[in-house]
Amino acid sequence: MSESSVLDEVVRLIAEVVGEDVLLGMEITPETTFSDDLGLESIEFVALADRLRERYGAQVDLVAFLGDMDIDEIMAMTVGQLVDHIQSQPAAHG
């Protein structure tokens, strides 16, 4: 699965979580941050984690991925970092 298709899928899932209207006029790129740019709340991270698990399976565990970071790293996390994480999981490419 190419990086762009994973990115497209992640953007679609983010739109499901936050609502299309929130993203109007915003281009989500690998450099887009979840906190500063998208303003994701913790409850939205949980909803995104659920959708990622449904889409890619249990090996894409956003909570565990975030668990390895400190709060500053979580606040600065980009969409691209999540895409890289998904691509690094052996069965996530299906």
RAFEN-V347730 format. One record per backbone hydrogen bond with DSSP energy under -0.5 kcal/mol. NH is the residue of the N-H (numbers start at 1). CO is the residue of the C=O. If there is no record, write none. Layout:
<<NH | CO> <NH | CO>>
//
This chain:
<<6 | 2> <7 | 3> <8 | 4> <9 | 5> <10 | 6> <11 | 7> <12 | 8> <13 | 9> <14 | 10> <15 | 11> <16 | 12> <17 | 13> <18 | 14> <19 | 15> <22 | 19> <23 | 19> <23 | 20> <24 | 20> <24 | 21> <26 | 23> <28 | 26> <29 | 27> <32 | 29> <34 | 77> <35 | 75> <36 | 75> <38 | 33> <39 | 35> <40 | 34> <45 | 41> <46 | 42> <47 | 43> <48 | 44> <49 | 45> <50 | 46> <51 | 47> <52 | 48> <53 | 49> <54 | 50> <55 | 51> <56 | 52> <57 | 53> <60 | 57> <61 | 59> <62 | 60> <65 | 61> <66 | 62> <67 | 63> <68 | 64> <68 | 65> <69 | 66> <74 | 70> <75 | 71> <76 | 72> <77 | 73> <77 | 74> <79 | 32> <80 | 30> <82 | 78> <83 | 79> <84 | 80> <85 | 81> <86 | 82> <87 | 83> <88 | 84> <89 | 85> <89 | 86> <92 | 89> <94 | 91>>
//
